Amino acid sequence: MSETDTLIRLVLATLFGGLVGMERQIHHKPAGLRTHILVCIGACMCMIIGLSLNKEFGNGIDPARIAAQVVSGIGFLGAGTIMVSKASVKGLTIAASIWATSARLCENS
């Protein structure tokens, strides 16, 4: 996959995540624009990493394995940052940024 393909995928993930997040933010829902953009970018990076590994090391590598591990592992840690108090929810953007950052770190490894 070329750098251009990667950039296009990340821009599209940002756009689509932003559309969902904007709709939620307009309706004053807890997870808004930033949260959805970060989660979509993180998911996109995980799949890009999996596809790159598959291309580099052959068809024996399942591209979705990295995404599955990041989703379950970092998602569990991010859930610990979410606090619910009466009618407000805090920590969603923090959880999403942890998750997206972990995907970026996997890409650089």
C-alpha positions in Angstrom: 0.0 0.0 0.0 1.4 3.4 -1.0 1.6 6.4 1.2 -1.1 8.0 -0.9 -3.4 5.1 -0.3 -2.7 5.3 3.4 -3.4 9.0 3.5 -6.6 8.7 1.6 -7.8 6.0 4.0 -7.0 8.1 7.0 -8.7 11.2 5.5 -11.8 9.2 4.8 -11.8 7.7 8.3 -11.5 11.2 9.7 -14.4 12.5 7.5 -16.8 9.6 8.2 -16.0 9.6 12.0 -16.4 13.4 12.0 -19.9 13.1 10.3 -21.1 10.7 12.9 -19.5 12.7 15.7 -21.0 16.0 14.4 -24.5 14.5 14.4 -24.0 13.3 18.0 -22.6 16.7 19.1 -25.5 18.6 17.5 -27.9 16.4 19.6 -25.8 17.0 22.7 -24.8 13.3 23.1 -21.8 12.4 25.3 -19.5 11.0 22.6 -19.1 13.8 20.0 -16.9 14.9 17.2 -13.4 14.4 18.7 -14.3 11.0 20.1 -15.6 9.6 16.9 -12.8 11.0 14.8 -10.2 9.5 17.1 -11.8 6.1 17.2 -12.1 6.0 13.4 -8.5 7.0 12.9 -7.4 4.4 15.4 -9.4 1.7 13.7 -8.1 2.7 10.3 -4.5 2.6 11.4 -5.0 -0.8 12.9 -6.3 -2.2 9.6 -3.5 -0.5 7.6 -0.9 -2.1 9.9 -2.6 -5.5 9.4 -2.7 -5.1 5.6 0.9 -4.0 5.5 2.1 -7.0 7.5 0.1 -9.3 5.3 1.6 -7.7 2.2 5.2 -7.8 3.6 5.2 -11.3 5.2 2.7 -13.2 3.0 -0.8 -14.5 3.0 -0.3 -16.5 6.2 -0.8 -13.4 8.3 -4.4 -12.4 9.2 -4.7 -8.6 8.8 -7.5 -8.4 11.4 -5.5 -9.9 14.2 -3.8 -6.6 15.2 -7.1 -4.7 15.1 -8.8 -7.4 17.3 -6.1 -7.2 19.9 -6.0 -3.4 20.1 -9.8 -3.2 20.3 -10.0 -5.6 23.2 -6.9 -4.6 25.1 -6.8 -0.9 24.8 -10.6 -0.7 24.8 -10.6 -2.3 28.2 -8.1 0.2 29.5 -10.0 3.1 28.0 -13.2 2.0 29.7 -11.5 2.6 33.0 -11.2 6.3 32.2 -14.9 6.8 31.6 -16.8 8.2 34.6 -20.6 8.4 34.8 -22.0 10.8 37.4 -25.7 11.6 37.5 -26.5 12.8 34.0 -23.0 13.5 32.7 -20.4 11.3 31.2 -16.7 12.2 31.4 -13.6 10.6 29.9 -14.9 9.5 26.5 -12.5 11.6 24.5 -9.6 10.4 26.8 -10.6 6.8 26.2 -10.8 7.4 22.4 -7.4 9.2 22.4 -5.8 6.3 24.3 -7.1 3.9 21.8 -6.1 5.9 18.7 -2.7 6.6 20.2 -2.1 2.9 20.8 -2.8 2.2 17.2 -0.3 4.8 16.1 2.3 3.3 18.4 1.7 -0.2 16.9 2.3 1.3 13.4 5.7 2.7 14.4 6.9 -0.5 16.0 
